C-alpha cells in the first residue's frame, strides 16, 4: 500500500510531461467525474485513465494494492447504495424485518435492493476515476516539480514586468508534504505492527482484543508522525524557508511539444464531457 502515493523514478512519457499540464488533466478529469451522470460515460471516463497506467508500467505489488483499493471502494459503494437506495422500489431480500425487536421499529427494516447495488457500482467510478488520475500524477511528478508547478502555474506580463500566478509557496509545500506523509504513514504502521507482534502483542481474537491492541499501535504512530513533522520543520528553517520573498529555481518549467499535445487532449475531453453534460448526460440519475 505504501507505493500507491509515492513518486516512481522512471523515464516514461508521463514523467517527461510538465507537472502543470498533468495538474490540469487531473482537474479536468475530476470535474467530469462530477458532472457526468450516465453509467456508460462514467465507466468510459475511468477507462480513459487506464492507458496511462500501461505507459507507466507499475510493479506487480502496486497493481495488487490498486486492485485491493479499487475493489474496496466499489464494494463499499455497492453495499451502501444497496441498503440505502433512495429510488428503490422492490427489495431483493430482507436483512432485518420491520418486526425485529428494537432495530426494526428504529430503522423501519433493512432491505437489500438489486437496483441500488448496480447504481452504487456505477457511482463508485466517480471516486475511482479521480483517485486513479491523482495516483498517476503523484507517481510521475517529482515533489519538487509538483511544488514548482503549483507555485508558478503560469506567467503574465503587465507593464514590462512578469508576474507568476499560482499558490503561495507555503501552501504548495504544505500540500506536497501532506501527500508525501501518506506512504510514510503506511510504512510506519507496518514497522510498528511488526515490532509489537515481535513483542508478543496478540492481534487474533474478537473486537475487544483488536481494540485493545489498537491503542498500542496508534500511540507510537502519532508520536512518530509528530517527530517527523518536527524534523521537517527544523530542516526547512535551517535551509532558510521563507527567508526571501522572491525565490529562485534551478529548473525552469517550460512547455514542450508533448506538453502541448497532452494539453490539447485534456481540453478536448473536458470540453466534450461538459458538452455532453449540458446536453442532458449530466447529474446523478437513477439507473
C-alpha positions in Angstrom: 0.0 0.0 0.0 2.8 2.4 0.7 3.7 2.6 -3.0 0.3 4.0 -4.1 1.1 7.7 -3.4 4.9 7.7 -3.9 6.9 9.1 -6.8 8.4 6.4 -9.1 11.7 7.4 -10.7 11.4 6.3 -14.3 11.9 7.6 -17.8 8.4 7.4 -19.4 6.3 9.7 -21.5 4.3 10.8 -18.4 7.4 11.6 -16.4 8.6 13.9 -19.1 5.4 15.9 -19.2 5.2 19.3 -17.4 3.6 18.9 -14.0 1.3 21.9 -14.7 -0.2 20.0 -17.7 -0.8 16.9 -15.6 -2.4 19.0 -12.9 -4.8 20.5 -15.5 -5.6 17.0 -16.7 -6.3 15.9 -13.1 -8.6 18.9 -12.6 -10.5 18.2 -15.9 -11.0 14.5 -15.0 -12.2 15.4 -11.5 -14.7 17.9 -12.9 -16.0 15.4 -15.4 -16.4 12.7 -12.8 -18.8 15.0 -11.0 -20.8 16.5 -13.9 -21.3 13.3 -15.9 -24.1 11.2 -14.7 -24.9 8.3 -17.1 -23.3 4.9 -16.2 -21.6 4.3 -19.5 -19.9 7.8 -19.6 -18.6 7.3 -16.1 -17.1 3.9 -17.0 -15.6 5.4 -20.2 -14.1 8.2 -18.2 -12.5 5.8 -15.8 -11.2 3.6 -18.7 -9.6 6.7 -20.2 -7.1 6.7 -17.3 -6.1 3.1 -17.8 -3.8 3.5 -20.9 -1.6 5.8 -18.9 -1.0 3.0 -16.4 0.1 0.8 -19.2 2.6 3.5 -20.2 3.8 3.8 -16.6 4.1 0.0 -16.2 3.8 -0.2 -12.4 5.1 -3.1 -10.4 3.1 -6.2 -9.6 2.9 -5.2 -5.9 1.5 -1.8 -6.8 -1.1 -3.3 -9.2 -2.2 -5.7 -6.5 -2.5 -2.8 -4.0 -4.5 -0.8 -6.5 -6.9 -3.7 -7.2 -7.5 -4.0 -3.4 -8.2 -0.3 -3.0 -10.5 0.0 -6.1 -12.2 -3.3 -5.1 -12.8 -2.0 -1.6 -14.2 1.3 -2.9 -16.5 -0.5 -5.3 -17.7 -2.9 -2.6 -18.3 0.0 -0.2 -20.4 1.9 -2.7 -22.4 -1.2 -3.7 -23.3 -2.1 -0.1 -24.2 1.4 0.9 -26.4 2.0 -2.1 -27.9 -1.5 -1.9 -29.1 -0.8 1.6 -30.0 2.9 1.4 -31.0 3.4 -2.2 -33.4 6.4 -2.4 -35.2 5.4 -5.6 -35.7 1.8 -4.5 -38.9 0.0 -5.2 -38.9 -3.7 -4.5 -36.2 -5.2 -2.3 -34.3 -8.3 -3.4 -34.3 -9.7 0.1 -34.8 -8.6 3.7 -31.9 -8.3 6.1 -33.8 -7.1 9.2 -37.6 -7.1 9.1 -39.6 -4.2 10.5 -40.9 -6.6 13.2 -37.5 -7.3 14.5 -37.1 -6.1 18.2 -35.6 -2.7 18.7 -33.8 -2.3 15.3 -36.9 -3.0 13.3 -39.0 -0.1 14.7 -36.0 2.3 14.6 -35.0 1.6 11.0 -38.3 0.5 9.5 -36.5 -2.6 8.4 -33.3 -3.0 6.4 -33.5 -4.4 2.9 -31.1 -5.2 0.0 -32.0 -3.6 -3.3 -30.6 -5.0 -6.5 -31.0 -1.8 -8.5 -29.3 0.1 -5.6 -26.3 -2.3 -5.9 -26.0 -1.6 -9.6 -26.3 2.1 -9.0 -23.6 2.0 -6.3 -21.3 0.2 -8.7 -21.6 2.9 -11.3 -21.3 5.7 -8.7 -18.1 4.2 -7.4 -16.5 5.1 -10.8 -16.7 8.8 -9.8 -14.3 8.3 -6.9 -12.1 5.7 -8.6 -11.6 7.9 -11.7 -10.3 10.9 -9.7 -8.2 8.6 -7.5 -6.7 6.9 -10.5 -5.8 10.2 -12.1 -4.4 11.6 -8.8 -2.2 8.5 -8.3 -0.8 8.9 -11.8 0.1 12.5 -11.2 1.8 11.7 -7.9 3.7 8.6 -9.3 5.1 10.6 -12.3 5.7 14.0 -10.8 8.7 14.7 -8.6 7.7 16.5 -5.4 9.9 19.5 -6.2 8.5 19.7 -9.7 5.0 19.4 -8.3 5.7 22.3 -5.9 7.1 24.4 -8.8 4.0 23.7 -10.9 1.7 24.8 -8.1 3.6 27.9 -7.3 4.4 29.0 -10.9 1.3 27.8 -12.7 1.6 30.4 -15.4 3.1 33.8 -16.0 1.5 37.1 -17.3 3.4 40.2 -18.5 2.0 43.5 -17.4 3.8 46.8 -18.0 7.0 45.1 -18.9 7.0 43.0 -15.7 6.4 39.3 -15.4 4.0 38.1 -12.7 3.7 34.5 -11.7 0.3 33.2 -10.9 -0.1 30.2 -8.6 -0.4 29.1 -5.0 1.8 30.6 -2.2 4.9 28.6 -1.7 3.9 27.8 1.9 0.6 26.2 0.8 2.2 24.3 -2.1 4.9 23.0 0.3 2.2 22.0 2.8 0.2 20.1 0.2 3.3 18.3 -1.1 4.4 17.4 2.5 0.9 16.1 3.3 0.9 13.8 0.2 4.4 12.5 1.0 3.3 11.7 4.5 0.7 9.1 3.2 3.3 6.4 2.2 5.4 7.3 5.3 2.3 6.7 7.5 1.7 3.3 5.9 5.3 2.3 6.2 5.5 3.4 9.9 2.3 1.5 10.6 3.8 -1.7 9.2 7.0 -1.3 11.2 5.1 -0.6 14.4 2.8 -3.6 13.8 5.7 -6.0 13.2 7.6 -4.7 16.3 4.5 -5.1 18.5 3.9 -8.6 17.2 7.5 -9.5 17.9 7.0 -8.3 21.5 4.0 -10.6 21.9 1.1 -8.4 21.0 -2.0 -10.6 20.3 -4.0 -9.5 17.3 -6.1 -12.6 16.8 -9.5 -12.6 18.6 -12.7 -10.6 18.8 -13.4 -6.9 18.6 -12.3 -6.3 22.2 -8.9 -7.8 21.6 -8.3 -5.8 18.4 -9.5 -2.6 20.1 -7.1 -3.2 23.0 -4.2 -3.8 20.5 -5.1 -0.7 18.5 -4.0 1.7 21.3 -0.6 0.1 21.4 -0.2 0.9 17.7 -1.8 4.3 17.5 0.2 5.9 20.3 3.7 5.3 18.8 2.4 6.0 15.3 1.2 9.5 16.4 4.4 10.1 18.2 6.5 9.2 15.1 4.4 11.4 12.9 4.8 14.4 15.2 8.6 13.7 15.4 8.8 13.5 11.6 6.9 16.8 11.3 9.2 18.5 13.8 12.3 17.3 11.9 10.8 18.6 8.7 10.1 22.0 10.2 13.7 22.2 11.6 15.2 21.2 8.3 13.1 23.8 6.5 14.1 26.6 8.9 17.7 25.6 8.7 17.6 25.9 4.9 16.1 29.4 5.1 12.5 28.6 4.4 10.6 31.9 3.8 13.8 33.9 4.2 13.3 35.6 0.8 10.0 36.7 -0.7 11.2 36.1 -4.3 12.5 32.6 -4.7 14.8 31.3 -7.5 14.6 27.9 -9.1 17.2 25.6 -10.6 14.9 24.1 -13.1 12.5 26.4 -15.0 9.3 24.9 -16.2 8.8 25.3 -20.0 6.1 23.6 -22.1 7.4 21.4 -24.9 5.7 19.8 -27.9 4.5 16.7 -25.9 3.1 19.1 -23.3 1.0 21.0 -25.9 -0.3 17.7 -27.3 -1.4 16.5 -23.9 -2.9 19.9 -23.1 -4.9 19.7 -26.3 -6.1 16.2 -25.4 -7.1 17.5 -21.9 -9.0 20.4 -23.3 -10.7 18.2 -25.9 -12.0 15.6 -23.5 -13.0 18.2 -20.9 -14.9 20.2 -23.4 -16.6 17.1 -24.9 -17.6 16.0 -21.4 -19.0 19.4 -20.4 -21.0 19.5 -23.7 -22.4 16.0 -23.0 -23.4 17.1 -19.5 -25.0 20.2 -20.9 -26.9 18.1 -23.5 -28.6 16.0 -20.8 -26.0 13.4 -19.8 -25.1 15.1 -16.5 -26.1 14.9 -12.9 -26.8 11.9 -10.7 -29.7 9.9 -12.2 -31.1 6.6 -11.1 -30.4 3.6 -13.3 
